[in-house]
Amino acid sequence: MFFKIVPEYQRLVRFTLGRFDGSPRGPGWVWIIPFIHSNITVDLREEVFDVEPQTCITKDNAPVTVDMLVFMRVVDPEMSVMKVQSYRLAAAAWRLRLCALSSAI
């Protein structure tokens, strides 16, 4: 048996023989049985993505540069592991929103 120390800003989603094992663990000490438990650590801190500036042309033919930041934070660690393959790739849908923003301008 082993212990793993989970910091305050992380949660440990534990699977026992491939099945989800209760609520996410942490912060603190967590029991881990090798070859029985597999773990995925999820960071709960806020992440910032910088979107490169994009130039758009308005209806009156004036060029406008749109620059933005995207803030992302995991609220439910269980859902971020079980419902999507990679929550970071799922959050990359902001590129579609950027296209919608530039078309609205």
C-alpha positions in Angstrom: 0.0 0.0 0.0 1.1 3.5 -0.8 0.1 7.0 0.1 -0.2 9.9 -2.2 -0.3 13.5 -1.0 -2.8 15.6 -3.0 -2.2 19.4 -2.8 -5.0 21.8 -2.0 -5.4 22.9 -5.6 -5.7 19.3 -7.1 -8.2 16.5 -6.8 -7.5 12.8 -7.5 -10.1 10.9 -9.5 -9.5 7.2 -8.6 -10.6 4.2 -10.5 -10.6 0.7 -8.9 -10.1 -2.0 -11.6 -11.3 0.5 -14.2 -14.5 1.6 -12.5 -15.0 5.0 -10.9 -14.5 4.8 -7.1 -16.7 7.4 -5.3 -16.1 11.1 -5.1 -12.8 12.8 -6.1 -10.2 12.5 -3.3 -8.2 15.3 -1.8 -6.7 17.4 -0.5 -4.5 15.4 1.9 -3.3 11.8 2.1 -4.9 9.2 -0.2 -4.4 5.4 0.0 -3.4 3.8 -3.3 -3.1 0.1 -3.9 -0.7 -0.5 -6.8 -2.1 -2.5 -9.8 -5.7 -2.1 -8.4 -6.1 1.7 -8.4 -5.4 4.0 -11.3 -5.5 7.7 -10.7 -6.0 10.9 -12.7 -5.0 14.2 -11.1 -7.1 17.2 -12.0 -5.9 20.8 -11.5 -8.6 23.1 -10.1 -6.6 26.3 -10.6 -7.7 28.9 -13.1 -5.9 28.6 -16.5 -5.5 31.5 -18.9 -5.3 31.1 -22.7 -4.1 34.0 -24.7 -5.7 34.3 -28.1 -3.7 35.9 -30.8 -5.0 39.2 -32.1 -7.3 38.9 -35.1 -8.0 41.8 -37.6 -11.6 42.1 -38.7 -13.3 44.5 -41.1 -16.5 46.2 -40.0 -19.6 47.0 -42.2 -18.2 50.5 -42.8 -14.8 49.0 -44.0 -12.9 50.0 -40.9 -10.3 47.6 -39.7 -10.6 46.5 -36.0 -8.2 44.3 -34.1 -9.8 41.9 -31.6 -7.6 40.5 -28.8 -8.9 38.4 -25.9 -8.0 36.2 -23.0 -9.9 33.0 -22.1 -10.1 32.0 -18.5 -10.9 28.4 -17.7 -11.4 26.6 -14.3 -12.5 23.0 -13.6 -15.5 23.0 -11.3 -16.3 19.3 -11.1 -13.3 17.0 -11.4 -15.3 13.9 -11.8 -17.2 15.2 -14.9 -14.0 16.6 -16.4 -12.5 13.1 -16.4 -15.6 10.9 -17.1 -17.6 12.9 -19.6 -15.0 14.2 -22.0 -11.8 12.7 -23.3 -9.7 15.8 -22.6 -11.3 18.9 -21.0 -8.5 21.1 -22.3 -9.3 20.1 -25.9 -13.0 20.6 -25.2 -12.2 24.1 -23.9 -10.5 24.8 -27.2 -13.9 25.4 -28.6 -13.2 29.1 -27.9 -11.6 29.2 -31.4 -15.1 28.7 -32.8 -16.4 31.5 -30.5 -13.6 33.8 -31.8 -14.8 33.2 -35.4 -18.4 34.0 -34.3 -17.2 37.1 -32.6 -15.3 38.4 -35.6 -18.3 37.6 -37.9 -20.5 39.6 -35.5 -18.3 42.6 -35.8 
